[in-house]
Amino acid sequence: MKPKYMTEDGMNDGIARLLVAPRDLALSGAAVVHVSPARGEASAAHRALFTKYRKDLKKVLDEAVEWWAYRTQSLEEELGSAKQARVANWAEFPAGPVSDPNTVAVIRKYWLACSALNAKEAPPVGPESFLLQWVVDEGDMETAELLSAMPYWPVGLDGAGHWT
């Protein structure tokens, strides 16, 4: 699969960066899952939640890609150059189509849902694996490419080390 929005190296670097990013917060008390199960080895509840995530993610990503294409086309008309339009769009929204607030909201919603489910179901699944590694494992590199442009996961930690 040839990436549409970035180089293959850029996509792979983004995937790798996002998959290890939560480990940076372990020293701050974050509940980090160091080894996540593959989707087929996860609890039925985790697998069901992932099915909902994929449905919701597809909807918002389809809309985000349309929004991105519309912005790029509008900028091309304004600037008179396809290249300048792409550069301007990425300059304003460095995460590309996943800069769309609805997409960010879905990613955040399912990170928190996965984290909450980990308190009830074993084995625990790292939210980063749930949101991205399982997508890669399915072979959906178009979605993985879009997600890999995110500079960070849209979550934080409260004073007790819980994801917020």
Buried (B, 14 or more C-beta within 10 A) or exposed (E): EEBEBBEEEBBBEBBEEBBEBBBEBEEEEBBBBEEBBEBEEBBEEBBEBBEEBBEBBEEBBEBBBEBBEEBBEEBBEEBEEEEEBBEBBBEEBEBBBBBBEBBBEBBBBBBBBBBBBBEEBEEBBBBBBBBBBBBBEEEBBBBBBBBBBBEEBBBEBEEEEBBE
